[in-house]
Amino acid sequence: MLSLWIAMLPVVMVSVIALAMAICSSGLSATQFAIYMSVANLGHAFGSKLYGLSSEGASYAQSYLFLSSLAAVLLFVVLFHRHRGEQQNTPHHTLVVGGAEAGAFWSGKIRCPKCRADMEQVDFDDTEIDRCTTCSGIWFDAGELEIFRDKKAAAAIDTGDAKVGKESNRIDQYPCPRCSGEMVKVVDPQQTHIWYETCSACSGSFLDAGELIDLSKITISDFFKGLLTPERR
């Protein structure tokens, strides 16, 4: 029993930490992992010391009875405790096939493909758009970009700094954040100075901050911007 206990202790600890990390926010995951490891190691050391002190005045039968009672209480708490917090929708996976490629399609929240920050889901006209919480880049699933290409939608969705978007626009080689497919470099045919990327598998598109607002309106200056913008390669 002691051999099994010693062998299973690190396995159980790693499994519990893995389950705990599954509910961590990516922005705090490093700190939470450090706390989990510290609590696990401190609890192991403290429990061993406490058991050593208590076992000196108790028999083996009394020690095992105490440990079994503690395990029963913890099992009761685990089985009957239910979290009363806010209920969240569980994301799921779907298979997407597009052209000659296929990939796992993640329908929940995604990470920004350029700065790797979390993307928040913004609701507009009962449609959820993914927007980066740091660089304010926007991800559109297939068909969404054409729907929200008007001034009203652009003003509500594209709230980021265009200067930051211009810097992010230099990053044009990255996998699709939705299905990991290949992102193809795209130039808007009406406004050739606007560059963005579209997935060849799921047909989603990523626009940097300020680009949706630029797409939603055509001005005289866009003509001159197109003349000064080199051909995209």
C-alpha positions, 0 to 999 in steps of 0.5 A: 500500500505504501509503494502504491501511495508513493507511486500515485502521489505525483500522478494524482498531483499532476492530474489535479493541476491539469484539471485546475489549469483547464479553467484558468484564464490564459492571462493569469495561467502562469501565476495560477500554475505557480500557486498550484505547485506551491500549494501542492508541495507545501501541503505535502510537506505540512501534511507529512509533518503534521502526521508525523507529530500526531502518529507518535501518540497514536497507534496504526489503527487510529492513524489509518482511521483518522486518514480514512475519515479525512478522505471520506469528508473530502470525497463527500465535499467533492461529490455534493458540492456544486459551483453556483457561479455563472454558467458558461457555454461549453465550446465544441469542435467541428470539422471544417472542409474547405478546398483541398484542406481540412482542419479542426474548427474551434467554435469557442473563444480563440487567441489573436493570431498576431499578438497571442492575446485573448480575443473577446466575443463582441455581439452585433446584430445577434452575431458574435465577432471575435476582437483582440483585447490587446491589439484590437484585431478582428476575426470574421468567420466565413461570410461575416466580413461582407455583412459588417462592411458598412459604416455603422457596423464598422464604427461599433466593432472596429474600436482599436487604434489604427496606428497599432493596426498598422504595426500589426499589419506587418505580420502576415504569415501565421496559421488560422486561429480557427482551424490552423489552416493556411492564411492567404494574403488578400488585397481588397479589389476596391481599395488596394492599399488595404491588406488582410488575410483569409484562411484557405480552409474555413474562409475566415478573415483577420483584419487589423485595427482600423482596417474595417473602418477603412473598408466601410468608406471609399474616399478620394484619398483612397485613390491616391493611397492605392497609387502609392501602395506597392503590389503585395507579395 
